Amino acid sequence: MPDQGNSAPAGKFLTIGLNPGIFGRNMVTFYLACYAAIMLATFIPQTQPFLLEEVLGLEQSRQGVVSGNLNFWGEIVIIVTVGLWGSLSDRIGRRAVTAMGFVLVAAGIFMYGFARDIPGLLLGRVIYSAGIAAVSTMIITLMADYVSNPSRGKATGFLGIMNGLGAMTAALFLLKLPAMFKSGGMDAEAAALATYSVMAAVTLAIGVAMYLGLSLGTRQTHEERPPMLRQLREGIAEARRPVIALAYTSSFVARGNLAVVGTFFTLWASIYGTSELDMTSAEAIRKGGGILAISYMASLLSAPLFGIMADRLNRITALAISLLVGAVGYGGTYWLQDPFGVPTIICLIFVGMAEVGCIITSGVLIAEQAPDRLRGSVVGVFTLTGAVGILVASVVGGYLFDHWLKTGPFVFFGIISALVCIWALLLRGTPLRAAGAKH
């Protein structure tokens, strides 16, 4: 694991305790990865409407389904490759896989700039998603490698801050790039090429920083891992416990929420701006980015509140509150027509709070309730149900966007949030497994 062998003493980064052989430069690079990962994960889906509208000239009645399908196949790639990246990192090292992930993301972004049809976008999205899978897997692994166990909660809090700052950077600055290049005299195709080329270069530079700044070694473990199918069966079997089933369903909601906002809000802004306000798609996305930034700020500021609730309230009660906030925020979009209006901003503030709240409260609940001997299996299924949430949000949301309401994907998850909230309230009296108890 360490740069100079395991004999190096353990230290601290800010107030975070580090494992032996890990240094401040490794932690700075790690948090750069956290910041960049969410920035890049939101950049592609949120700038995609510009390509669909102004470069590919895709009719607006198809843009929802196409966006959902691209997101769907991207998530399939992530699901298929995460295990491969984890195994590869045990062989060649964390820093090599992290750097490789950012190089793949850069390649996918660069290909987006050259795409002039749907298959071209799909190829770029597949490569980009494989890179995102590598980076996301390594962030989880590096946290375990670098941070001592008593400091994991504190380190995760810093990770959440970096995630929030990365998402806000994408919304406030990166979404303005197409409009900025167009205002400089470029046509839509040249602006697309410039936008994605600049971001590919930035991403490639981040990949180099990963290789130079992360620890050279790997933290090897010799624990025998059960086969994946056995883990899946064990995790699904635990869903017989109502509280575990609730946590699984909440993961579905939490990850689906993220997919809905990331995929469909800027698409809604693009279509409304071009059809109702005589804006270009680039201008509409830039304006929508400012509104998204408000939602991300709400997530950032409310994260400590939900963390405190998860610690001080009954865990199911805390989850029910976050689901209720989501039901209000997402469900309220049923009455909205203008993505730039004050009512939309209010709804997106609730949406931002619900996103982070559901992630925090469901994560705390599953961590507490997972039996020690089946923890890996239960957490694996918890993660899988979140991935299913993204797939459903992509496919169903795309159909509802094109064939019902532009806010249809939001309303759909508002209804699901309300139903799961009711279920959580009905389970409030269920005895919870005490933290640290054997099962």
C-alpha positions in Angstrom: 0.0 0.0 0.0 2.5 2.7 0.9 5.0 4.6 -1.2 7.9 3.4 0.9 6.8 0.2 2.5 4.5 -0.5 5.4 7.0 0.6 8.0 6.2 4.3 7.5 4.3 5.7 10.5 0.6 6.6 10.3 -0.2 10.3 10.1 -3.1 12.7 9.7 -4.5 14.8 6.9 -6.4 17.8 8.3 -8.2 15.9 11.1 -8.4 12.6 9.3 -6.3 9.6 10.6 -4.4 7.9 7.8 -3.2 4.3 7.4 0.6 3.7 7.6 2.5 4.9 4.6 -0.2 7.3 3.3 0.8 11.0 3.0 -0.9 14.3 2.5 -0.2 14.4 -1.2 -2.0 11.1 -1.6 -5.1 12.5 0.2 -5.0 15.7 -1.9 -5.0 13.6 -5.0 -7.7 11.3 -3.7 -10.0 14.3 -3.0 -9.2 15.7 -6.5 -10.5 12.4 -7.9 -13.7 12.8 -5.8 -14.2 16.3 -7.1 -13.4 15.4 -10.7 -15.5 12.2 -10.8 -18.8 13.9 -10.0 -18.0 16.9 -12.2 -17.4 14.6 -15.2 -20.3 12.3 -14.3 -22.7 15.2 -14.6 -21.0 17.0 -17.5 -21.9 14.5 -20.3 -25.6 13.9 -19.6 -26.2 17.6 -18.9 -24.5 18.9 -22.1 -26.0 16.1 -24.2 -29.2 18.1 -25.2 -27.0 20.6 -27.0 -25.6 17.9 -29.2 -29.1 16.3 -29.8 -30.7 19.7 -30.7 -28.1 21.7 -32.5 -25.5 19.3 -33.8 -27.5 16.1 -34.6 -30.8 18.0 -35.3 -32.8 15.3 -33.6 -36.5 16.0 -33.5 -37.6 17.0 -30.0 -40.2 14.3 -29.8 -37.4 11.7 -29.7 -34.9 13.4 -27.4 -36.3 11.9 -24.2 -36.1 8.3 -25.3 -32.7 8.7 -26.9 -31.3 10.4 -23.8 -32.8 7.6 -21.6 -31.4 4.9 -23.8 -27.9 6.4 -23.8 -28.0 6.6 -20.0 -29.3 3.0 -19.9 -26.5 1.5 -21.9 -24.0 3.6 -20.0 -25.2 2.2 -16.7 -25.1 -1.4 -18.1 -21.4 -0.9 -18.9 -20.8 0.4 -15.3 -22.6 -2.6 -13.8 -20.6 -5.1 -16.0 -17.2 -3.5 -15.5 -17.0 -2.5 -11.8 -16.0 -5.9 -10.6 -13.3 -6.2 -13.4 -11.7 -2.9 -12.3 -11.6 -4.0 -8.7 -9.8 -7.2 -9.6 -7.4 -5.4 -11.9 -6.5 -2.9 -9.2 -5.4 -5.8 -7.0 -3.0 -6.9 -9.7 -1.5 -3.6 -11.1 -2.3 -1.1 -8.4 -4.9 1.5 -7.5 -3.1 4.5 -9.1 -2.8 2.7 -12.5 -6.5 1.8 -12.6 -7.5 5.3 -11.4 -5.4 7.0 -14.1 -6.6 4.6 -16.7 -10.2 5.4 -15.7 -9.7 9.1 -16.3 -8.0 8.4 -19.6 -11.0 6.4 -20.8 -13.3 9.2 -19.6 -11.2 11.7 -21.6 -11.5 9.4 -24.7 -15.2 9.1 -24.4 -15.7 12.9 -23.9 -13.4 13.5 -27.0 -15.5 11.1 -29.1 -18.7 13.0 -28.1 -17.2 16.1 -29.7 -16.9 14.2 -33.0 -20.2 12.3 -32.9 -22.7 13.2 -35.6 -25.2 10.4 -35.1 -26.7 8.3 -32.3 -24.3 5.3 -32.8 -21.3 7.7 -32.5 -22.8 9.1 -29.2 -23.4 5.5 -28.0 -19.8 4.5 -28.6 -18.5 7.6 -26.8 -20.9 6.9 -23.9 -19.8 3.3 -23.6 -16.1 4.3 -23.3 -16.9 7.2 -21.0 -19.0 4.9 -18.7 -16.2 2.3 -18.5 -13.9 5.0 -17.3 -16.5 6.3 -14.8 -16.9 2.8 -13.5 -13.1 2.5 -12.9 -12.8 5.9 -11.1 -15.9 5.2 -8.9 -14.7 1.8 -7.9 -11.2 3.2 -7.1 -12.6 6.0 -4.9 -14.3 3.4 -2.7 -11.2 1.3 -2.6 -8.8 4.2 -2.0 -11.0 5.3 1.0 -10.4 1.9 2.6 -6.7 1.9 1.7 -5.9 5.4 2.9 -8.1 6.3 5.9 -8.0 4.6 9.3 -11.3 3.1 10.4 -12.1 5.6 13.2 -11.9 8.5 10.6 -14.0 7.0 7.8 -17.1 8.9 8.7 -15.2 12.2 8.8 -13.4 11.4 5.5 -16.7 10.5 3.9 -18.0 13.9 4.9 -15.1 15.6 3.1 -15.8 13.4 0.1 -19.4 14.6 0.1 -18.2 18.2 0.1 -15.9 17.6 -2.9 -18.8 15.8 -4.7 -21.0 18.8 -4.2 -18.3 21.2 -5.3 -17.7 19.1 -8.4 -21.4 19.1 -9.4 -21.7 22.8 -8.8 -18.6 23.4 -11.0 -20.3 21.5 -13.8 -23.6 23.4 -13.4 -22.1 26.9 -13.0 -19.2 26.8 -15.5 -18.9 23.7 -17.7 -22.5 23.9 -19.0 -21.7 27.4 -20.3 -18.9 26.2 -22.6 -21.1 25.6 -25.7 -22.7 29.0 -25.4 -19.4 30.7 -24.8 -17.8 29.1 -27.9 -20.8 30.0 -30.0 -20.8 33.6 -28.8 -17.1 33.7 -30.0 -18.3 33.1 -33.6 -18.2 29.3 -33.8 -21.1 27.3 -35.4 -22.7 24.5 -33.4 -20.4 21.7 -34.6 -17.2 23.7 -34.0 -18.5 24.7 -30.5 -19.2 21.1 -29.7 -15.8 20.0 -30.8 -14.2 22.8 -28.8 -16.2 22.1 -25.7 -15.5 18.4 -25.6 -11.9 18.7 -26.7 -11.2 21.2 -23.8 -12.8 18.9 -21.3 -11.0 15.9 -22.7 -7.7 17.7 -22.2 -8.6 18.7 -18.7 -9.6 15.1 -17.9 -6.4 13.7 -19.3 -4.4 16.1 -17.1 -6.3 14.8 -14.1 -5.4 11.3 -15.1 -1.7 12.2 -15.1 -2.2 13.9 -11.7 -3.7 10.6 -10.4 -0.6 8.6 -11.6 1.8 11.1 -10.0 -0.1 11.7 -6.8 -1.6 8.5 -5.6 0.2 5.9 -3.5 2.4 3.5 -5.5 1.4 0.3 -3.8 -1.9 -1.6 -3.1 -3.4 -2.8 0.0 -3.5 -6.5 -0.5 -6.1 -8.6 1.2 -6.1 -12.4 1.4 -9.7 -12.8 2.5 -11.5 -15.5 0.6 -14.4 -13.9 -1.3 -17.5 -16.0 -2.0 -18.6 -16.4 -5.6 -20.7 -13.5 -7.0 -23.8 -15.6 -7.6 -23.7 -16.8 -4.0 -23.4 -13.3 -2.7 -26.3 -12.3 -4.8 -28.5 -15.1 -3.5 -27.5 -14.3 0.1 -28.2 -10.6 -0.4 -31.6 -11.2 -2.0 -32.5 -13.7 0.7 -32.0 -11.0 3.4 -34.8 -9.0 1.7 -37.2 -11.3 3.7 -36.4 -8.9 6.6 -38.7 -5.9 5.9 -36.2 -3.3 7.0 -33.5 -4.7 4.6 -36.1 -4.7 1.8 -37.0 -1.1 2.7 -33.3 -0.1 2.4 -33.0 -1.9 -0.9 -36.0 0.0 -2.3 -34.7 3.3 -0.9 -31.4 2.7 -2.8 -33.5 2.3 -6.0 -35.2 5.6 -5.2 -32.0 7.5 -4.3 -30.0 6.5 -7.4 -33.0 6.9 -9.7 -33.4 10.4 -8.4 -29.9 11.3 -9.4 -30.5 9.9 -12.9 -33.7 11.8 -13.4 -32.1 15.2 -12.6 -28.9 14.6 -14.4 -30.5 13.3 -17.6 -33.8 15.2 -18.0 -33.6 18.6 -16.4 -31.2 20.2 -19.0 -33.1 18.4 -21.7 -36.3 20.0 -20.5 -34.6 23.4 -20.3 -33.2 23.0 -23.8 -36.5 22.1 -25.4 -38.4 24.8 -23.6 -35.8 27.4 -24.3 -35.6 26.6 -28.0 -39.4 26.2 -28.6 -40.8 28.9 -26.2 -38.2 31.5 -25.6 -36.4 31.6 -29.0 -33.1 30.7 -27.3 -30.4 28.4 -28.7 -30.0 25.1 -27.0 -26.6 26.2 -25.7 -28.1 29.3 -24.1 -31.0 27.3 -22.5 -28.5 24.8 -21.1 -26.4 27.6 -19.7 -29.5 29.1 -18.0 -30.6 25.7 -16.7 -27.1 25.2 -15.2 -27.6 28.1 -12.9 -30.8 26.6 -11.6 -29.1 23.2 -11.2 -26.4 24.9 -9.2 -29.0 26.0 -6.7 -30.2 22.4 -6.3 -26.7 21.2 -5.8 -26.1 23.9 -3.2 -29.2 22.7 -1.4 -27.7 19.2 -1.4 -24.4 20.5 -0.1 -25.9 22.5 2.8 -28.5 19.9 3.8 -26.1 16.9 3.9 -25.0 17.6 7.5 -28.6 18.0 8.6 -29.6 14.6 7.3 -26.4 13.1 8.8 -27.4 14.4 12.2 -31.0 13.1 11.8 -29.7 9.7 10.8 -27.7 9.6 14.1 -30.2 11.1 16.4 -33.6 9.8 15.1 -34.8 6.4 14.5 -33.1 5.4 11.3 -36.4 4.5 9.5 -37.9 7.9 10.6 -34.9 9.7 9.1 -35.3 7.8 5.9 -39.1 8.6 5.8 -38.4 12.3 6.2 -36.0 12.3 3.2 -38.5 10.3 1.1 -41.2 12.8 2.1 -39.0 15.7 1.0 -38.5 13.9 -2.3 -42.2 13.2 -2.8 -42.9 16.9 -2.4 -40.1 18.1 -4.6 -40.5 15.7 -7.4 -44.3 15.5 -7.2 -44.6 19.3 -7.3 -43.2 19.4 -10.8 -46.5 18.0 -12.1 -47.9 21.6 -12.2 -44.8 23.2 -13.7 -44.4 24.4 -17.3 -41.4 26.7 -17.1 -38.1 25.1 -16.1 -36.7 28.6 -15.4 -39.4 29.9 -13.1 -39.4 30.4 -9.3 -41.7 27.4 -8.6 -39.2 25.2 -10.4 -36.3 26.5 -8.3 -38.3 25.8 -5.1 -39.0 22.2 -6.3 -35.4 21.7 -7.2 -34.3 22.9 -3.8 -36.5 20.1 -2.3 -35.1 17.7 -4.9 -31.5 18.5 -4.0 -32.2 18.0 -0.4 -34.0 14.7 -1.1 -31.2 13.4 -3.2 -28.5 13.7 -0.6 -30.9 12.9 2.3 -32.1 9.6 0.7 -28.5 8.5 0.0 -27.3 9.3 3.5 -30.3 7.8 5.4 -30.6 4.7 3.3 -26.8 4.1 3.5 -26.8 4.5 7.3 -29.8 2.1 7.6 -28.2 -0.6 5.5 -24.8 -0.3 7.2 -26.6 -0.8 10.6 -28.9 -3.6 9.6 -26.6 -5.7 7.4 -25.6 -8.9 9.3 -21.8 -8.9 9.9 -21.2 -12.3 8.1 -23.3 -11.2 5.1 -22.3 -7.5 5.0 -20.7 -7.8 1.6 -23.6 -9.6 0.0 -26.2 -7.2 1.4 -24.3 -4.1 0.4 -23.8 -5.6 -3.0 -27.5 -6.1 -3.6 -28.1 -2.6 -2.1 -25.8 -1.2 -4.8 -27.4 -3.3 -7.5 -30.9 -2.1 -6.6 -29.5 1.5 -7.0 -28.2 0.6 -10.4 -31.7 -0.8 -11.3 -33.1 2.5 -10.2 -30.9 4.3 -12.7 -32.0 1.9 -15.5 -35.7 2.3 -14.7 -35.3 6.1 -14.5 -33.6 6.2 -17.8 -36.0 4.0 -19.8 -39.4 4.9 -18.1 -38.3 8.5 -17.7 -37.4 8.8 -21.3 -40.8 7.5 -22.4 -42.7 9.7 -20.1 -40.7 12.7 -21.2 -41.6 12.2 -24.9 -45.1 10.9 -24.5 -46.6 12.6 -21.4 -45.1 15.5 -19.6 -41.6 17.0 -19.8 -41.7 16.7 -16.0 -43.0 13.1 -16.3 -39.7 11.5 -15.0 -39.8 13.7 -12.0 -43.4 13.0 -11.2 -42.8 9.3 -11.6 -40.1 9.3 -8.9 -42.2 11.6 -6.8 -45.0 8.9 -6.7 -42.4 6.2 -6.0 -40.9 8.3 -3.2 -44.4 8.8 -1.7 -45.2 5.1 -1.7 -41.9 4.1 -0.2 -42.3 6.8 2.4 -45.7 5.3 3.4 -44.0 1.9 3.7 -41.3 3.3 5.9 -43.9 4.9 8.2 -45.6 1.6 8.5 -42.3 0.0 9.5 -41.4 2.6 12.2 -42.4 0.2 15.0 -40.2 -2.6 13.7 -37.4 -3.5 16.1 -34.0 -2.6 14.6 -30.9 -4.6 14.8 -28.5 -2.7 17.1 -25.3 -1.5 15.5 -22.5 -4.1 16.0 -24.9 -6.9 16.9 -24.2 -10.3 15.4 -26.7 -12.0 13.2 
